Amino acid sequence: MRVSVGELEIGYEMGGKDGAPVVVMVHGLAGSLALWEGQAERLAARFRVLRYDLRAHGSSEACEAPCSLSDLAADLVGLLDALDIDKAAVVGHSAGGVIAMQAALDCPDRVSALGLVGTSSVCNDRADSWYGDCVRLALDEGGEAVMKAIGMEPGSGSVPDGRGIAAVIEAIRSLYGCPITDRLEAVRVPALIVVGEQDHLGVGGSVILSRAIEGSELAIVPERGHAIFLEDPDGFAERLGGFLARHLL
């Protein structure tokens, strides 16, 4: 399904328990809402689960113009508006976690809880250089090249728009010069921070988040990597579902 959000058409899927608290799941760069399918199925008995494709990803329209983190957060909040959802818990993986945090900062009254998975509020030199390489790949070779650089297999209909994803990557890359760490002290909703011990991005970013967000819960999971919700879907769903049940039900 697609709905108009500002000047874009955003693709989304909604399911789960009618009338239950809403949980929005935000994928990372070069992904799609399909990555959250297993988690949506596991949460569906207790929650209303909304998954959507970031701009330039999946079935959502691309915008080649530059965008900011606040623009990406506005896409999320605009989707809530379009679907008449007053407030939701937001669970984001990697770049999706950055968007989740930005939404909580920009529109705190719309976010009831945060789930931050393998993500960070700051970008170091190495990450900045890697993002720059991905932008050049996107512009020169297209979205499929970015997927391969990230280690994802292109699937039918899931290849991001090249110029569109380049703009999204630049927005995430802005954390290098403008980290949001200090602003996170303003976050007053429950937050669960989950990171795999073997995440190739390291666990440091998650530790920083746990210190910045007052009262947050940090889980460093042994023997798991960056895509922890795919590596151990049952274990991840049990941890996430328990957290959401404690704070939303």
N, C-alpha and C positions, 0 to 999 in steps of 0.2 A: 504494500500500500504506500501511497505518497500523499503528502499534504503540503500546501504552500506555507512557507515560513519566510517572511520577508519577501525577497525577490527570488528565492530558491524553492525548488521542490525537493522535499526531504523524504527519503524512503524509511519506513519503519514497520515494525511488527509489534502487536500488543496481544498478550494472552494472560492466562492465569485466573485467579479467583476474583470474580466480580465484587466490587465494593471494598476490596482489601487495600491496604496501603500500597502505593505505587513505588516500584523500584526501576530506575532507568539504568541501563547498562551501556557504557560507552567504550567502543573498541579503540585500538591504537592505530598508528600509521599503517597504511596499506592493507588494513583489515576490512572487515564488514560485520554487520549485525549477526551474520551466520556463526561467527566465532563464539557467540554467547548462547547458542541454541541449547547446549547441554545444561547450562546453568539455569536458563529460563525454564526448562522442563522440571528441574529439581526444585525450583522455588515456587512453581505454579500453584501448588496446593495451598500455600499460605499468603501469597502476594500477587498483585497485578504487576506483570513484568513488561516493560517497554524497552525494546531495542531499536536503535536507529543507525543509519549509515551517516558518517560524517560527510560534509560537503566534499564533492569530487570523489567519493568512495561509493562502492556498491551501486544502489539504484538512485542515490541522491545526485542532484545536479552539481556541476562544477562551476566555480567562479574563479576566473583567472586573475582577477584584481587582487592586490595585496590584502591580507586580512590579519587581524590581531587575535590574541587569546580571548579578548572580550567579545570579538565577533563570533568566535567559535562557541563561546559560552552562550551568547545570545541566540545562536541556532538552537541550542538545547532548550533554553527557556521559552523561545518562540514555539518550539514543538509542544511543550507543555501547554502553552496558551491555546494553540490550535486544537488540542485534544481536550480542552477544558479540565486540565489537571492543575489543582491549586498548589500542591507541594509534593515532592518526591524524594526518596533516598536516591543518591546518585553513586553508582559503582563504575569506576573507570580504570582501565588497564593501560599502563605506559602513557602514551600521549593522551589517551582518554582520561587518565587520572589527572593530568594537568588541566584539562577542560573542566573536569568535575570540581577541582579546587577553585578555578576561576569563577565558575558559576556560583559557588558558595560565597565567594568574596563579592561578586557583583550583585547578586540577588539573594541575600541570606534568608529572606523570608520564603523562598521557593524550595529550599533544600532542607530536608528533615534529618538526613544522616549522610555520611560519606564512607565509601569503600574504595580505598586507594591501593592498587595492585601493581607492584613493580614499577613505581613511578617516582618522580622527583619534582622538587620546586626550584631546582637550579640546574644549570648546564655547565659542565667543565670544558676545558680546552679540547680534550679528545672528542667529546660529544659534539661540540661546536664544529669541529673539522669534519666529523662524520656526517652531520646534518648538511653541511655545505656540499659534500660529495653527493649526497642523495638529491639535493636540489639540482645539481648539474646533471645527474643521471635522468631525473624526471624531465627536465627541459630538453635534453639531447636525445634520449632514448625512450621516454615514456614511462608510464606507471608500472608496467611489467618489470622493467629493469630495477625499479625501487623495491618491488616485492622480492625479487631475487636477492638484492643486497641485504634485505632484512631477514632473508632465509625462509620466505613463504613461497609456496607453490601457487602460481596463478590458477584460478578456477574459473569456470564458466560464469561470465557476467560479473566477476569480482575485481577485475583489473581497474585500478584508479585512473582517472584522467591525469595525464602527465603535467600539464601546466597548472591544473587545479590543485594537485597534491603538492606541487612545488610551493604554492602559496601557503598551504597548511603547514608544511615542514618549516617554512620561514617563521611562521607564528610560534611554533614550539621552540624553534631555535632562539627566539627572543629571550628565553630564560638565561642565556649566556650573559647578556648585558643588563637584563632587568629581572633578576630572580624574584620570586614571590614569597620567599621564605619568611621574611620579616612581617609580611602582611597576614600570615596565617595565624598570628596570635589573636586576630579578630574572629576566627572561626569558633563558634560556640555550639556546634552540633556534634553528636557522637560520631567518632571516626574510627574505622578499623583500617589498619595499614598492614598489608600482607606482602611479603617478598620471599622468593625462593633463595635459599642459602647459596645456590649455584647460579643465580641470575647473572648473566654476562655483564649487566650494568652495575653489578655490585649491590651491597645492602646499605651502603652509606647514605644514599638519598632517602631511603625509608627511615633510617635512624634519625636523620635531620627532621623529617616530617613529624616523627613521634615526639620530638622535643619541642617543635614549633606549635603543634596543635594540642592545647591543654586537654588532658583527660583522654587522649587517644589511646587505642590499644595497638600494640605492635606484635606481629607474629612473623618471625624468621623461620621458615619451614625447611628443615633439613632435606637434602637430596632432591631439591626441586629447583627449576630454573625460571626463566622469564615468563613463560606461558603456563604458570602454575595451575590455572583453572582448566587447562587442557591436559596437563600431565597427570593430575590427580583430581578429576572432576568431583568425585564423591567427597573426598576430604575437604576440598575447597568449599563445596556447597554446604557441608555440615558447619564449617566455621563461619561462613558468611551468613547462612540462614539463621544460625544461633544468635549472631550479633544483631541481625535485623529484627528477629523476634523479640529480643530483650528490649529494644529501643522503639519499636514501631507498633507492636501488638499489645 
